[in-house]
Amino acid sequence: MSLAVNSSPLYAAIDLGSNSFHMLVVRHIDGSIQTMAKIKRKVRLAAGLDDEMALSQEAMQRGWDCLSLFAERLQDIPKENIRIVGTATLRTATNVDVFLTKADQILGYPIQVISGEEEAATIYKGVAHTSGGTGRRLVVDIGGASTELIIGEGFEPKALTSLKMGCVTWLERYFKDRQLNKANFERAIEGAKQTLAPILEQYQGLGWDVCVGASGTVQALQEIMLAQGMDEVITHAKLKRLQKQAMQADHLEELDIDGLTLERALVFPSGLSILIAIFELLNIDSMTLAGGALREGMVYDMVEELQQDDIRARTINSVQTRCQLDVEYGDQVAATATSLLVSCGNESWIEEPHAVALLEAASKLHEIGLTLNFKKAGEHSAYLLQNLDLPGFTRAQKHLLSEVVRRYKDQLTPLPSQHALSTQSAERVLRLLRLSVIITHRRQRDLQPRFAVQCEGNSLTLSIDKQWLEAHPLSAAGLEIESNRQSDAGWPLTIQAV
């Protein structure tokens, strides 16, 4: 006798880009998107456009060969759960019908060539559903033949622009001789500024609080910076430093930069030039990498059950459900940690506003390692948080969360180098989490003690109800041990009975 098994439906999003064709396969489970497959092929469609904007037979064949691979994977996915779009090059090509006719036959599903504005709107949806933070955001997505710039707040875009410049087209226009000299870089940067000029007034007028970059060029830049020991935040100074590194090679084929993959090397200088122009013309201070873009936006369009809400909260809820965590206890630890922070004067004791969200996430997810085993639970928690998809949290934030939950109880070791918070703030997040776990160990709000905390510089004095301490000798001993551990680490902690 066989038992029916309920299986979550699969969804597929295919993006026929100007540089690469991408296929994303996911399933919707417990209020979250789980990636099942990512397939990418470098097709360089834009490089096959001639002076009359017609695609060469060779470029079309590269595309058809790629789609033949994708077609096999689509056989297992319901037709209504598949979306396939073409972008800038297919918008431009004068013989696009020739390509699409055969492509539709290969895939067995229609391809929709979307407008630049629709592409920008879908990119923004993908960013909004996968990136945390509040306030107005500027999104930059540099593709093979177009660059999308979007200003939005929450899930609503305020300005959508698609510009006819990309890393492939700029390669053919400004680095056609394959020379990585100052003159070529300057011409490429100036050309990008001229393309950006018509939107400058509108975008400066709207303004933004944070800037995020999406897709290949920005992801490649971040990978290079991390490989070279820098943090994940992209700045103008770092871009100019990478330009100098690129110019140390005379020819494009000789380009060798730590962290730069061979497949990305060909279009790296052109993409870098466009990003430098965007930074300089829009006076951008810093940029981080978004969690998703066009393909993710296509998926979220298809999955109706995912409501527009707080991305980090949705991620935490999904992880709690999938890993069968004690949600009520996680909320109790989070409330206790937040109360401790407020008592310290949170803005003066931990300066970065997003530290509160990281403290809350660590509090709600610290027991995730118990999913695997009680023994070395902290190690298991760290591994899971480092490797899970956590939409709304950056790579650096995931790293910090994993290192904090690694140390949520027992032995206290120094935090490693990280770039999500200042060293002092990260240490203080860890201190509050450890104290909250001890205070809440009976796992019921009405059984935890009344407490107050005083902060002076890096010193904490935790005042606990004397009668509670006398009635809970194990907890009292745990607090005393914690006082010694934090004080020995250079974080003075005094436990005081009142």
ROLUMMAR-41693 format. One record per residue (C-alpha): residue number from 1; residue in one letter; chain; x, y, z. Coordinates in nm, 2 decimals. Example, Ala and Ser with C-alpha at 12.3 -4.5 7.8 and 13.67 -1.06 7.14 Angstrom:
// residues 2
   num   residuo   cadena        X        Y        Z
     1         a        A     1.23    -0.45     0.78
     2         s        A     1.37    -0.11     0.71
This chain:
// residues 498
   num   residuo   cadena        X        Y        Z
     1         m        A     0.00     0.00     0.00
     2         s        A     0.15     0.33    -0.10
     3         l        A     0.09     0.65     0.09
     4         a        A     0.03     0.98    -0.10
     5         v        A     0.29     1.24    -0.02
     6         n        A     0.21     1.61    -0.05
     7         s        A     0.48     1.77    -0.25
     8         s        A     0.53     2.15    -0.27
     9         p        A     0.49     2.27    -0.63
    10         l        A     0.80     2.37    -0.83
    11         y        A     0.83     2.71    -1.00
    12         a        A     1.07     2.81    -1.28
    13         a        A     1.19     3.15    -1.39
    14         i        A     1.40     3.18    -1.70
    15         d        A     1.58     3.51    -1.79
    16         l        A     1.71     3.53    -2.15
    17         g        A     1.97     3.81    -2.08
    18         s        A     2.21     3.99    -2.31
    19         n        A     2.51     3.82    -2.15
    20         s        A     2.38     3.50    -1.99
    21         f        A     2.07     3.29    -1.99
    22         h        A     1.96     3.19    -1.64
    23         m        A     1.72     2.94    -1.50
    24         l        A     1.60     2.94    -1.14
    25         v        A     1.39     2.66    -1.01
    26         v        A     1.23     2.69    -0.66
    27         r        A     0.96     2.55    -0.44
    28         h        A     0.73     2.74    -0.21
    29         i        A     0.74     2.59     0.14
    30         d        A     0.64     2.72     0.48
    31         g        A     0.61     3.08     0.37
    32         s        A     0.95     3.09     0.20
    33         i        A     1.11     3.02    -0.13
    34         q        A     1.36     2.73    -0.14
    35         t        A     1.60     2.72    -0.43
    36         m        A     1.61     2.38    -0.60
    37         a        A     1.84     2.46    -0.90
    38         k        A     2.03     2.74    -1.06
    39         i        A     2.15     2.69    -1.42
    40         k        A     2.35     2.95    -1.60
    41         r        A     2.51     2.96    -1.95
    42         k        A     2.72     3.24    -2.10
    43         v        A     2.55     3.30    -2.43
    44         r        A     2.66     3.66    -2.50
    45         l        A     2.36     3.73    -2.72
    46         a        A     2.44     4.11    -2.73
    47         a        A     2.78     4.04    -2.88
    48         g        A     2.60     3.89    -3.18
    49         l        A     2.42     4.21    -3.28
    50         d        A     2.55     4.36    -3.61
    51         d        A     2.53     4.73    -3.72
    52         e        A     2.17     4.68    -3.83
    53         m        A     2.08     4.53    -3.49
    54         a        A     2.03     4.19    -3.63
    55         l        A     2.14     3.88    -3.43
    56         s        A     2.40     3.66    -3.60
    57         q        A     2.32     3.30    -3.67
    58         e        A     2.60     3.20    -3.44
    59         a        A     2.46     3.40    -3.15
    60         m        A     2.11     3.26    -3.20
    61         q        A     2.25     2.91    -3.21
    62         r        A     2.42     2.96    -2.88
    63         g        A     2.09     3.07    -2.74
    64         w        A     1.90     2.77    -2.88
    65         d        A     2.16     2.52    -2.76
    66         c        A     2.12     2.67    -2.41
    67         l        A     1.74     2.65    -2.42
    68         s        A     1.77     2.28    -2.52
    69         l        A     1.93     2.22    -2.18
    70         f        A     1.66     2.42    -2.00
    71         a        A     1.38     2.24    -2.17
    72         e        A     1.47     1.91    -2.00
    73         r        A     1.42     2.06    -1.65
    74         l        A     1.09     2.22    -1.74
    75         q        A     0.93     1.88    -1.80
    76         d        A     0.87     1.84    -1.43
    77         i        A     0.71     2.18    -1.36
    78         p        A     0.34     2.27    -1.40
    79         k        A     0.29     2.50    -1.70
    80         e        A     0.12     2.77    -1.49
    81         n        A     0.44     2.78    -1.27
    82         i        A     0.67     2.87    -1.55
    83         r        A     0.77     3.22    -1.67
    84         i        A     1.02     3.30    -1.94
    85         v        A     1.13     3.65    -2.03
    86         g        A     1.36     3.81    -2.28
    87         t        A     1.53     4.14    -2.20
    88         a        A     1.74     4.42    -2.37
    89         t        A     1.89     4.24    -2.66
    90         l        A     1.57     4.07    -2.76
    91         r        A     1.40     4.40    -2.73
    92         t        A     1.65     4.55    -2.97
    93         a        A     1.71     4.27    -3.23
    94         t        A     1.54     4.33    -3.56
    95         n        A     1.52     3.96    -3.64
    96         v        A     1.39     3.87    -3.29
    97         d        A     1.10     3.67    -3.44
    98         v        A     1.34     3.43    -3.60
    99         f        A     1.50     3.36    -3.27
   100         l        A     1.17     3.34    -3.08
   101         t        A     1.00     3.10    -3.32
   102         k        A     1.26     2.83    -3.28
   103         a        A     1.31     2.91    -2.91
   104         d        A     0.93     2.86    -2.84
   105         q        A     0.95     2.52    -3.02
   106         i        A     1.25     2.41    -2.82
   107         l        A     1.10     2.51    -2.48
   108         g        A     0.73     2.43    -2.55
   109         y        A     0.64     2.75    -2.36
   110         p        A     0.60     3.11    -2.48
   111         i        A     0.87     3.36    -2.43
   112         q        A     0.77     3.71    -2.33
   113         v        A     1.00     3.99    -2.43
   114         i        A     0.94     4.25    -2.16
   115         s        A     0.98     4.63    -2.18
   116         g        A     1.26     4.81    -2.00
   117         e        A     1.02     4.95    -1.75
   118         e        A     0.86     4.61    -1.68
   119         e        A     1.21     4.46    -1.64
   120         a        A     1.30     4.74    -1.39
   121         a        A     0.97     4.68    -1.20
   122         t        A     1.03     4.31    -1.17
   123         i        A     1.39     4.36    -1.06
   124         y        A     1.27     4.59    -0.79
   125         k        A     1.02     4.33    -0.67
   126         g        A     1.29     4.07    -0.65
   127         v        A     1.51     4.31    -0.44
   128         a        A     1.22     4.41    -0.22
   129         h        A     1.13     4.05    -0.14
   130         t        A     1.49     3.94    -0.06
   131         s        A     1.66     4.25     0.10
   132         g        A     1.60     4.39     0.44
   133         g        A     1.63     4.75     0.56
   134         t        A     1.39     5.04     0.58
   135         g        A     1.35     5.37     0.41
   136         r        A     1.38     5.46     0.04
   137         r        A     1.62     5.25    -0.17
   138         l        A     1.81     5.30    -0.49
   139         v        A     1.85     4.98    -0.69
   140         v        A     2.11     4.94    -0.96
   141         d        A     2.12     4.64    -1.19
   142         i        A     2.39     4.64    -1.47
   143         g        A     2.30     4.38    -1.73
   144         g        A     2.46     4.28    -2.06
   145         a        A     2.29     4.54    -2.28
   146         s        A     2.08     4.75    -2.03
   147         t        A     2.11     4.91    -1.69
   148         e        A     1.81     4.94    -1.47
   149         l        A     1.79     5.21    -1.20
   150         i        A     1.49     5.21    -0.96
   151         i        A     1.40     5.42    -0.66
   152         g        A     1.14     5.26    -0.43
   153         e        A     1.02     5.23    -0.08
   154         g        A     0.89     4.91     0.07
   155         f        A     0.74     4.72    -0.22
   156         e        A     0.64     5.03    -0.42
   157         p        A     0.87     5.16    -0.70
   158         k        A     0.87     5.54    -0.73
   159         a        A     1.09     5.57    -1.04
   160         l        A     1.17     5.31    -1.30
   161         t        A     1.44     5.35    -1.57
   162         s        A     1.60     5.12    -1.82
   163         l        A     1.91     5.26    -2.00
   164         k        A     2.07     5.13    -2.31
   165         m        A     2.41     5.05    -2.17
   166         g        A     2.54     4.72    -2.03
   167         c        A     2.87     4.53    -1.97
   168         v        A     2.85     4.36    -2.31
   169         t        A     2.76     4.66    -2.52
   170         w        A     3.01     4.88    -2.34
   171         l        A     3.28     4.61    -2.40
   172         e        A     3.21     4.63    -2.77
   173         r        A     3.20     5.01    -2.77
   174         y        A     3.48     5.11    -2.55
   175         f        A     3.71     4.81    -2.50
   176         k        A     3.68     4.66    -2.85
   177         d        A     4.06     4.68    -2.89
   178         r        A     4.09     4.49    -2.56
   179         q        A     4.33     4.76    -2.42
   180         l        A     4.29     4.82    -2.05
   181         n        A     4.44     5.17    -2.06
   182         k        A     4.33     5.49    -1.89
   183         a        A     4.19     5.64    -2.21
   184         n        A     3.95     5.35    -2.26
   185         f        A     3.83     5.36    -1.90
   186         e        A     3.78     5.73    -1.92
   187         r        A     3.58     5.71    -2.24
   188         a        A     3.36     5.43    -2.10
   189         i        A     3.29     5.62    -1.78
   190         e        A     3.21     5.94    -1.96
   191         g        A     2.99     5.75    -2.20
   192         a        A     2.79     5.61    -1.91
   193         k        A     2.76     5.95    -1.75
   194         q        A     2.61     6.09    -2.07
   195         t        A     2.36     5.81    -2.08
   196         l        A     2.27     5.87    -1.71
   197         a        A     2.24     6.25    -1.75
   198         p        A     1.87     6.26    -1.85
   199         i        A     1.75     6.10    -1.53
   200         l        A     1.99     6.28    -1.29
   201         e        A     1.75     6.56    -1.18
   202         q        A     1.46     6.33    -1.12
   203         y        A     1.66     6.08    -0.92
   204         q        A     1.84     6.34    -0.71
   205         g        A     1.50     6.50    -0.64
   206         l        A     1.35     6.18    -0.51
   207         g        A     1.66     6.09    -0.31
   208         w        A     1.72     5.76    -0.13
   209         d        A     1.84     5.63     0.21
   210         v        A     2.03     5.31     0.10
   211         c        A     2.17     5.19    -0.23
   212         v        A     2.17     4.82    -0.34
   213         g        A     2.32     4.66    -0.64
   214         a        A     2.17     4.35    -0.81
   215         s        A     2.30     4.08    -1.04
   216         g        A     2.63     3.99    -1.20
   217         t        A     2.85     4.30    -1.20
   218         v        A     2.78     4.39    -0.84
   219         q        A     2.80     4.03    -0.73
   220         a        A     3.14     3.99    -0.90
   221         l        A     3.27     4.31    -0.74
   222         q        A     3.17     4.19    -0.39
   223         e        A     3.33     3.85    -0.45
   224         i        A     3.65     4.03    -0.55
   225         m        A     3.65     4.25    -0.24
   226         l        A     3.59     3.97     0.00
   227         a        A     3.86     3.76    -0.17
   228         q        A     4.10     4.06    -0.11
   229         g        A     4.01     4.09     0.25
   230         m        A     3.78     4.39     0.22
   231         d        A     3.43     4.41     0.36
   232         e        A     3.12     4.36     0.15
   233         v        A     3.03     4.73     0.12
   234         i        A     3.11     4.88    -0.22
   235         t        A     3.25     5.24    -0.22
   236         h        A     3.38     5.47    -0.49
   237         a        A     3.73     5.44    -0.34
   238         k        A     3.72     5.06    -0.37
   239         l        A     3.59     5.08    -0.73
   240         k        A     3.88     5.31    -0.83
   241         r        A     4.13     5.07    -0.65
   242         l        A     3.99     4.79    -0.87
   243         q        A     4.02     5.00    -1.18
   244         k        A     4.39     5.05    -1.10
   245         q        A     4.43     4.67    -1.06
   246         a        A     4.26     4.61    -1.39
   247         m        A     4.49     4.86    -1.56
   248         q        A     4.80     4.67    -1.45
   249         a        A     4.71     4.43    -1.73
   250         d        A     4.78     4.56    -2.08
   251         h        A     4.52     4.35    -2.25
   252         l        A     4.18     4.22    -2.15
   253         e        A     4.30     3.86    -2.20
   254         e        A     4.57     3.92    -1.94
   255         l        A     4.34     4.04    -1.67
   256         d        A     4.41     3.87    -1.34
   257         i        A     4.25     4.00    -1.03
   258         d        A     4.22     3.80    -0.70
   259         g        A     3.86     3.69    -0.67
   260         l        A     3.76     3.75    -1.04
   261         t        A     3.64     3.44    -1.22
   262         l        A     3.75     3.37    -1.57
   263         e        A     3.39     3.37    -1.70
   264         r        A     3.33     3.72    -1.56
   265         a        A     3.67     3.87    -1.66
   266         l        A     3.57     3.96    -2.02
   267         v        A     3.30     4.20    -1.92
   268         f        A     3.44     4.31    -1.58
   269         p        A     3.61     4.64    -1.70
   270         s        A     3.30     4.76    -1.89
   271         g        A     3.07     4.68    -1.60
   272         l        A     3.31     4.85    -1.35
   273         s        A     3.32     5.16    -1.57
   274         i        A     2.94     5.19    -1.57
   275         l        A     2.93     5.15    -1.19
   276         i        A     3.20     5.41    -1.14
   277         a        A     3.00     5.65    -1.35
   278         i        A     2.68     5.58    -1.15
   279         f        A     2.87     5.64    -0.82
   280         e        A     3.02     5.96    -0.94
   281         l        A     2.72     6.12    -1.11
   282         l        A     2.47     6.02    -0.84
   283         n        A     2.71     6.09    -0.55
   284         i        A     2.66     5.74    -0.40
   285         d        A     2.84     5.68    -0.07
   286         s        A     2.81     5.31    -0.05
   287         m        A     2.63     5.01    -0.20
   288         t        A     2.55     4.66    -0.08
   289         l        A     2.45     4.35    -0.28
   290         a        A     2.08     4.27    -0.30
   291         g        A     1.95     3.93    -0.22
   292         g        A     1.76     3.89    -0.55
   293         a        A     1.67     4.06    -0.88
   294         l        A     1.48     3.98    -1.20
   295         r        A     1.44     3.60    -1.16
   296         e        A     1.34     3.63    -0.80
   297         g        A     1.09     3.90    -0.89
   298         m        A     0.94     3.67    -1.15
   299         v        A     0.90     3.39    -0.89
   300         y        A     0.74     3.62    -0.63
   301         d        A     0.50     3.73    -0.91
   302         m        A     0.38     3.37    -0.95
   303         v        A     0.36     3.27    -0.58
   304         e        A     0.04     3.44    -0.47
   305         e        A     0.06     3.31    -0.11
   306         l        A     0.36     3.53    -0.03
   307         q        A     0.22     3.85     0.10
   308         q        A     0.41     4.18     0.10
   309         d        A     0.53     4.21     0.45
   310         d        A     0.85     4.25     0.66
   311         i        A     1.11     4.04     0.48
   312         r        A     1.32     3.96     0.78
   313         a        A     1.02     3.86     0.99
   314         r        A     0.90     3.64     0.71
   315         t        A     1.24     3.47     0.68
   316         i        A     1.26     3.41     1.06
   317         n        A     0.90     3.27     1.07
   318         s        A     0.98     3.04     0.78
   319         v        A     1.30     2.90     0.94
   320         q        A     1.12     2.86     1.28
   321         t        A     0.85     2.65     1.10
   322         r        A     1.08     2.44     0.89
   323         c        A     1.31     2.36     1.18
   324         q        A     1.03     2.32     1.44
   325         l        A     1.17     2.58     1.68
   326         d        A     0.99     2.69     1.99
   327         v        A     0.85     3.02     1.86
   328         e        A     0.70     3.14     2.19
   329         y        A     1.03     3.09     2.37
   330         g        A     1.22     3.27     2.09
   331         d        A     0.99     3.56     2.13
   332         q        A     1.05     3.55     2.51
   333         v        A     1.43     3.56     2.46
   334         a        A     1.40     3.84     2.20
   335         a        A     1.17     4.05     2.43
   336         t        A     1.42     4.01     2.72
   337         a        A     1.72     4.10     2.51
   338         t        A     1.54     4.41     2.38
   339         s        A     1.44     4.51     2.73
   340         l        A     1.80     4.48     2.84
   341         l        A     1.91     4.69     2.55
   342         v        A     1.64     4.96     2.61
   343         s        A     1.75     4.98     2.98
   344         c        A     2.10     5.05     2.86
   345         g        A     1.98     5.33     2.63
   346         n        A     2.00     5.13     2.31
   347         e        A     2.10     5.42     2.08
   348         s        A     2.40     5.51     2.30
   349         w        A     2.50     5.16     2.39
   350         i        A     2.47     5.01     2.04
   351         e        A     2.49     5.28     1.78
   352         e        A     2.39     5.10     1.46
   353         p        A     2.01     5.09     1.41
   354         h        A     2.01     4.75     1.24
   355         a        A     2.18     4.59     1.54
   356         v        A     1.84     4.56     1.71
   357         a        A     1.71     4.35     1.42
   358         l        A     2.02     4.13     1.43
   359         l        A     1.98     4.09     1.81
   360         e        A     1.61     3.99     1.76
   361         a        A     1.70     3.74     1.49
   362         a        A     1.98     3.58     1.69
   363         s        A     1.73     3.55     1.99
   364         k        A     1.46     3.38     1.78
   365         l        A     1.69     3.15     1.60
   366         h        A     1.97     3.06     1.85
   367         e        A     1.83     2.71     1.92
   368         i        A     1.82     2.61     1.56
   369         g        A     2.11     2.37     1.62
   370         l        A     1.90     2.16     1.84
   371         t        A     1.73     2.04     1.51
   372         l        A     2.05     1.83     1.46
   373         n        A     2.16     1.75     1.81
   374         f        A     2.19     1.89     2.16
   375         k        A     2.56     1.81     2.18
   376         k        A     2.75     2.10     2.02
   377         a        A     2.42     2.28     1.96
   378         g        A     2.59     2.62     1.92
   379         e        A     2.82     2.48     1.65
   380         h        A     2.52     2.33     1.46
   381         s        A     2.33     2.66     1.49
   382         a        A     2.63     2.85     1.35
   383         y        A     2.66     2.61     1.05
   384         l        A     2.29     2.63     0.97
   385         l        A     2.26     3.00     0.98
   386         q        A     2.58     3.04     0.78
   387         n        A     2.44     2.82     0.50
   388         l        A     2.07     2.87     0.50
   389         d        A     1.91     3.12     0.25
   390         l        A     1.80     3.41     0.47
   391         p        A     1.63     3.67     0.25
   392         g        A     1.65     4.01     0.41
   393         f        A     2.00     3.95     0.56
   394         t        A     2.32     4.03     0.38
   395         r        A     2.62     3.79     0.37
   396         a        A     2.80     3.98     0.64
   397         q        A     2.49     3.98     0.86
   398         k        A     2.45     3.60     0.82
   399         h        A     2.81     3.56     0.92
   400         l        A     2.77     3.76     1.23
   401         l        A     2.44     3.58     1.33
   402         s        A     2.62     3.25     1.29
   403         e        A     2.91     3.35     1.51
   404         v        A     2.68     3.50     1.78
   405         v        A     2.46     3.19     1.80
   406         r        A     2.77     2.97     1.81
   407         r        A     2.84     3.14     2.15
   408         y        A     2.49     3.17     2.29
   409         k        A     2.58     2.96     2.60
   410         d        A     2.87     2.79     2.79
   411         q        A     3.22     2.88     2.69
   412         l        A     3.28     3.24     2.57
   413         t        A     3.54     3.29     2.30
   414         p        A     3.62     3.61     2.11
   415         l        A     3.41     3.69     1.80
   416         p        A     3.61     3.67     1.47
   417         s        A     3.65     3.95     1.23
   418         q        A     3.32     4.05     1.08
   419         h        A     3.17     4.35     0.89
   420         a        A     2.81     4.36     0.98
   421         l        A     2.85     4.58     1.29
   422         s        A     3.13     4.75     1.47
   423         t        A     3.34     4.52     1.69
   424         q        A     3.20     4.68     2.01
   425         s        A     2.83     4.65     1.89
   426         a        A     2.87     4.29     1.79
   427         e        A     3.02     4.20     2.13
   428         r        A     2.73     4.38     2.30
   429         v        A     2.47     4.19     2.10
   430         l        A     2.64     3.87     2.21
   431         r        A     2.65     3.97     2.57
   432         l        A     2.28     4.05     2.58
   433         l        A     2.18     3.73     2.40
   434         r        A     2.38     3.52     2.66
   435         l        A     2.22     3.70     2.95
   436         s        A     1.87     3.67     2.80
   437         v        A     1.91     3.29     2.76
   438         i        A     2.01     3.25     3.13
   439         i        A     1.73     3.48     3.25
   440         t        A     1.46     3.30     3.05
   441         h        A     1.58     2.94     3.11
   442         r        A     1.25     2.83     3.26
   443         r        A     1.09     2.92     2.93
   444         q        A     0.78     3.09     3.07
   445         r        A     0.75     3.47     3.09
   446         d        A     0.57     3.46     3.43
   447         l        A     0.86     3.26     3.58
   448         q        A     1.15     3.48     3.48
   449         p        A     1.28     3.74     3.74
   450         r        A     1.23     4.11     3.76
   451         f        A     1.55     4.27     3.66
   452         a        A     1.71     4.61     3.59
   453         v        A     2.04     4.69     3.41
   454         q        A     2.28     4.98     3.44
   455         c        A     2.54     5.05     3.17
   456         e        A     2.85     5.26     3.22
   457         g        A     3.08     5.25     2.93
   458         n        A     3.15     4.88     2.86
   459         s        A     3.04     4.78     3.21
   460         l        A     2.70     4.62     3.29
   461         t        A     2.54     4.58     3.63
   462         l        A     2.24     4.34     3.63
   463         s        A     2.01     4.37     3.93
   464         i        A     1.80     4.06     3.99
   465         d        A     1.52     4.01     4.25
   466         k        A     1.69     3.86     4.56
   467         q        A     1.41     3.63     4.64
   468         w        A     1.41     3.49     4.29
   469         l        A     1.78     3.42     4.31
   470         e        A     1.74     3.24     4.64
   471         a        A     1.46     3.03     4.49
   472         h        A     1.66     2.95     4.18
   473         p        A     2.01     2.85     4.29
   474         l        A     2.10     2.69     3.96
   475         s        A     2.02     3.01     3.77
   476         a        A     2.20     3.22     4.03
   477         a        A     2.51     3.00     3.98
   478         g        A     2.48     3.04     3.60
   479         l        A     2.46     3.42     3.63
   480         e        A     2.77     3.42     3.85
   481         i        A     2.96     3.20     3.61
   482         e        A     2.85     3.43     3.32
   483         s        A     2.97     3.73     3.52
   484         n        A     3.31     3.58     3.55
   485         r        A     3.32     3.47     3.18
   486         q        A     3.23     3.82     3.05
   487         s        A     3.45     4.00     3.29
   488         d        A     3.75     3.77     3.20
   489         a        A     3.68     3.86     2.83
   490         g        A     3.72     4.23     2.91
   491         w        A     3.34     4.29     2.93
   492         p        A     3.28     4.38     3.30
   493         l        A     2.96     4.23     3.43
   494         t        A     2.83     4.25     3.79
   495         i        A     2.53     4.05     3.92
   496         q        A     2.36     4.23     4.20
   497         a        A     2.08     4.09     4.43
   498         v        A     1.82     4.36     4.52
